[in-house]
Amino acid sequence: MVTQPAAGQFEGFSAICTHLQCIVDQVADGTTDCPCHGSKYSVKDGSVVHGPAPRPLPAQPITVSGEKISLA
């Protein structure tokens, strides 16, 4: 999953919730959200904003080249 916390700034994270491994699938109000049990993660650094997730989303290395974003 790739987020854009600020214009021109991109961050890569696993899209698998650290609670019960559902796929996070919504972005709203600065968080990316898990539909299964309501966990919310910061789009800035993947940290848990609202549980029950026990850990942040793991960062994934990405490269940005022009308009293309890829896993590094």
C-alpha positions in Angstrom: 0.0 0.0 0.0 1.3 3.5 -0.8 0.1 6.6 1.0 0.8 10.3 0.3 0.8 12.1 3.6 1.9 15.4 2.0 2.1 16.5 -1.6 5.1 14.8 -3.2 5.8 12.6 -0.2 5.1 8.9 -0.6 5.3 6.1 2.0 4.9 2.3 1.5 3.4 -0.1 4.0 2.1 -3.6 4.1 -1.7 -3.6 3.6 -2.2 -6.5 6.0 -3.7 -5.5 9.4 -1.6 -6.6 12.3 -4.7 -7.7 14.3 -6.1 -10.6 12.3 -4.5 -10.1 8.9 -7.5 -8.5 7.0 -6.6 -6.2 4.2 -6.9 -2.5 5.0 -9.0 -1.0 2.4 -10.1 2.5 3.2 -8.4 5.9 3.6 -10.1 8.8 5.4 -9.1 11.6 7.7 -5.4 10.8 7.8 -5.8 7.1 8.5 -6.0 3.9 6.5 -8.6 1.6 8.0 -9.3 -2.1 8.4 -12.9 -3.1 7.7 -12.8 -6.2 9.9 -12.5 -4.8 13.4 -12.0 -1.1 13.1 -8.2 -0.7 13.4 -6.9 2.5 12.0 -3.3 3.3 11.0 -1.6 6.7 10.4 -0.9 7.4 6.7 2.3 9.2 7.8 4.1 6.3 9.5 1.8 3.3 9.7 1.4 3.6 13.5 -1.7 2.4 15.2 -4.2 5.3 15.7 -7.0 3.1 17.0 -6.9 -0.6 17.9 -7.4 -3.5 18.3 -4.3 -3.7 16.1 -1.3 -4.5 18.4 1.5 -3.2 16.1 2.0 -0.7 13.3 1.8 -1.6 9.6 5.3 -2.8 8.5 7.0 -0.3 6.2 7.7 -1.4 2.7 10.6 0.2 0.7 9.4 2.0 -2.4 11.0 3.9 -5.2 9.4 6.9 -7.0 10.4 7.7 -10.5 8.4 10.3 -12.2 4.8 9.1 -12.0 5.8 5.5 -11.3 5.9 4.0 -7.8 7.4 0.5 -7.3 8.5 -1.8 -4.5 12.2 -1.3 -4.1 
